[in-house]
Amino acid sequence: MARRMPNYRRTWVLRQALTLSTKSRQSLPNSSNGSPCGMWCFRLPVLNPLDYNAPRATGVHDFEFYAPTTWAEAFSLLRMEGAQIIAGGTDLVPLLRCHEAQPQVLVDLHCLPNLRYVSHNGGSVNIGAMTTHAELATSPLCLSHSPALAKAASAIGSTQIRNRGTVGGNIASASPAGDTLPPLLVLGAVVRLASDGTERCVPLTELLTGPGETSLERGEILQSVEFPGPPEDAGSAFLKVGRRNAVAISVASVAVLLRLRANVLHDVRVAAGAVAPTAMRCSATEQSLEGRPLTEESLASAAETIHSEIQPITDLRASSNYRGLAAAALLKRAVIHAAQLSKARQEREVIE
Ligand SMILES: Cc1cc2nc3c(=O)[nH]c(=O)nc-3n(C[C@H](O)[C@H](O)[C@H](O)COP(=O)(O)OP(=O)(O)OC[C@H]3O[C@@H](n4cnc5c(N)ncnc54)[C@H](O)[C@@H]3O)c2cc1C
């Protein structure tokens, strides 16, 4: 199994890498002013992962670092051999340090236009790929259309990670435990992917193909994620358990979106994270709740269904049995939270 750095070391590495990048900036060959087309270019050595006390570069693996300012530059850079995108770097930098990723060229998306926003157009909510988790967690649009997504973003890592990590990076990393994925799945999210001259929209369910694997093609940039704004009276919830209360990767997570009418559950959508090779929609669990009254009995039967529907594994964070029990318990609570929110929204509509 690949060696992994403790979490606090990973954040430190990111800070060091970024500090080094400004020190080791160099101009591109053939550039007249050192910054062709307004791009930044660095040659950045990765720190030695074995030397815990060395805040210095040891040249384990070199790569070139570009920050293009136009889409044409970005696509042309991504055609280079060994090119890889970097967004916040919170997933990628730890992988560079333990040699699980060895790009020859890193293409930073921070200087590209129109990648950092949350907007609402024609009934659909659009989120730019470079929107950070901190921005998502506090976005009034996200809080009103999908409190569950805002909650998931606010539960990611630490303040530093949320300020740096992006929603696009969370999706493209395709971790089974990626916290934005279950809320996006229940919202029926679609991702917009762009490559040189083409653009395509792919449902999130089809983008996630395995642990750390997506159907993103070489040279494609995830530009945004979009979903239809849920009905005004829908309630949503996201709950996760980790091995501790903060800076914890999910051991199990559940997102729920539903409407409660006269104590009956309608339009139920359920997704779970960290309990299968990818974050997954739980359609059998949805069916077991659809049209049922909100009672202990319905919740118990749905909890049994999700337990049999997911495929949890045993790893260093939890046993498969624990994950199954956790997902079942989270489901019950998430349904109750979402139902309460739906009820409160209906009452607000009546008052207004
Ligand atoms: C200490 C710590 C705690 C964490 N806690 C959590 C947690 O609680 N929950 C959680 O879900 N995650 C957690 N993470 C993981 C990470 O922060 C998130 O997955 C984050 O959203 C990744 O985004 P990024 O912008 O940093 O991606 P990067 O690290 O920059 O990129 C990740 C991958 O996505 C690709 N990529 C990035 N953006 C794009 C794009 N627009 N188009 C195409 N490809 C792209 C990159 O090439 C790379 O392969 C944690 C990480 C750390 C270090």
The ligand as an ORCA input file, in Angstrom:
! r2SCAN-3c Opt
* xyz 0 1
  C      -5.925     17.593      5.368
  C      -6.926     17.269      4.318
  C      -8.245     17.046      4.674
  C      -9.196     16.754      3.692
  N     -10.479     16.523      4.099
  C     -11.413     16.231      3.156
  C     -12.753     15.986      3.567
  O     -13.118     16.054      4.736
  N     -13.649     15.688      2.583
  C     -13.304     15.626      1.248
  O     -14.164     15.362      0.423
  N     -12.031     15.843      0.864
  C     -11.080     16.150      1.765
  N      -9.786     16.364      1.386
  C      -9.444     16.218     -0.028
  C      -9.413     17.543     -0.833
  O      -9.288     18.678     -0.035
  C     -10.662     17.749     -1.697
  O     -10.912     16.610     -2.498
  C     -10.534     18.973     -2.601
  O     -11.824     19.342     -3.015
  C      -9.677     18.770     -3.848
  O      -9.736     19.971     -4.616
  P      -8.411     20.690     -5.115
  O      -8.863     21.935     -5.786
  O      -7.439     20.866     -4.012
  O      -7.899     19.619     -6.166
  P      -6.373     19.306     -6.710
  O      -5.636     18.695     -5.579
  O      -5.807     20.546     -7.269
  O      -6.702     18.308     -7.843
  C      -7.213     17.029     -7.545
  C      -7.346     16.238     -8.853
  O      -8.386     16.773     -9.666
  C      -7.882     17.209    -10.934
  N      -8.583     18.476    -11.207
  C      -8.726     19.513    -10.343
  N      -9.510     20.462    -10.880
  C      -9.870     20.011    -12.093
  C     -10.685     20.558    -13.148
  N     -11.319     21.740    -13.019
  N     -10.823     19.836    -14.281
  C     -10.232     18.623    -14.415
  N      -9.458     18.065    -13.467
  C      -9.280     18.744    -12.319
  C      -6.383     17.357    -10.761
  O      -5.696     17.110    -11.973
  C      -6.103     16.270     -9.741
  O      -6.011     15.016    -10.381
  C      -8.813     16.673      2.342
  C      -7.485     16.900      1.968
  C      -6.551     17.199      2.941
  C      -5.132     17.451      2.524
*
